[in-house]
Amino acid sequence: MKSIPRIKNLVFILLVSLLLSLPLNAQTGTLFHGCAPEGDATQTTRSDPALNVLKNRTALPSGGFTAAHFDDLAQLEVPEGVSKKHRDRWPVETLQAVEAQEKSAVQVIGFLLKTKLEGPEGPNCHSTDPADRDFHIWLANSPDDDKPDAIVVEITPRVRAEHPSWTRTRLNGLIAGKTRVRVSGWVLLDPEHPDQVGKTRATIWEIHPIMKIEVFSSGQWQEF
């Protein structure tokens, strides 16, 4: 029979282990294929862990999606001094203003121009597996627009795992058919691509991640 002191020591060790694990769990959250919401980013990497957590959101908005016109997002003001900087280096006022926008979940009507399977990136722990990489999509106000007029909207692996029918083949079918779509998801400011504004995108504001896709068919919106 174990002595009382030995039992007390064992309980103490278990409690300490539990307490030490709490900050780690609070930081990493739910793993996806072994990858935390922060991805493999740290405060010294190019990839920003705080940005990655936003990119890897999977929760639906409690209040639903707010209808927004394409131009509302395309012309949303981008604060100065955010380009290619981690969020902990932004002025407090800038961070608060951006965070207020990023609490919004919107639905925007438009047309898909092109899809692309992204390469290995920080948010997805630089996995080379196609199942762990984002779908980078250009959403435009007209099917005749070009990339410089479009908003970038992205489907992340975490969300795509819940929607296995969201394949690039089916998405490309919408492009070929010039199908009107309604994309719903979280607003996000991605400061990593300011040099692409006016070239491959209209703004660094995005819908990222996409949480819902609908197509306009037979006079009504239908789940994709």
Secondary structure, 3 states (H helix, E strand, C coil): CCCHHHHHHHHHHHHHHHHHHHHHHHHHCCCECCECCCCCCCCCCCCCHHHHHHHCCCCCCCCCCEECCHHHHHCCCCCCCCCCCCHHHCCHHHHHHHHHHHCCEEEEEEEEEEEEECCCCHHHCCCCCHHHCCEEEEEECCCCCCHHHCEEEEECHHHHCCCCCCCHHHHHHHHHCCCEEEEEEEEEECCCCHHHECCCECCCEEEEEEEEEEEEECCEEEEC
